[in-house]
Amino acid sequence: MFRQQYGSSPYRYLCGVRIQRAQTLLLEGVPGSVVATEVGFFDQSHFGRHFKRCCGMTPSMFIARGGQCR
């Protein structure tokens, strides 16, 4: 039922919400290691993998591009 309502699995939806919050924090200058734990990922590596899958680039590339995904 969740998939029908939101178009993705609950876990994928939650990851997307976490990544959106992470993007905001990164643009505010919060270090990636702090962002990872703040938004609920186990560690910076886990965060980086999900961020890259969602945005198509690493968090550092995201910052370098001024917050523009793909």
N, C-alpha and C positions, 0 to 999 in steps of 0.2 A: 504494500500500500504506500509506503514512504517513497519508493522508486517512482510510482505513478504520479505522486503529488509533486515531487521535487526533481525528477529526472535523473537521479543517481542513487547509489546505495547510501545508507546512513554514514558509513565510514568515509566515503569519497566526499560527501557533502561537508562533513566535519573538517576534513583536511582542507577543503576549499575555504572554509570560514577562517581556519587557522592561518592559512597563507595570506588571505586578505589583511588580517590583523598584523601579520608579520611584515607585510609590505609597508604598512603605515609606520610601524616601529623602525624599520630600517631607514626609511626616508627621514625620520626624526633624529637619526644618528645613533640609535641604540646598537651596540655591537651584536653581531650575529649569534654569538654564543649565549648572550642574555636573551635575545629574541627567541631562540630555539626553546629554551625552558619556559619563558614567559607565555608562549602560545600553546604549550602542551606537548612538544616533541621530546623524545627521550634524550637526545643529544644533538649536537650541531650537525653531525653526519646524517642522521635520520632526517633532520630538518632540510638539509641541503638536497637530499634525494627527492623529497616530496616537492620542494620548491621548484627544482629543475623540471620535474615531471609536469607540474601545473603551469609554469611560466615559460618553459623552454630555455631557461638560462639559470645560472647560479645566482645566489643572493648578491655577491659582489658585482657581477655583471649588471644586475638590476639597478644597483646603486649608481654604478658608473654611467648608465644610460638615463639617469634621472627619473627612474620609476616607470619606464616604458617596457611592458612585456611584449616580446616578439615584435 
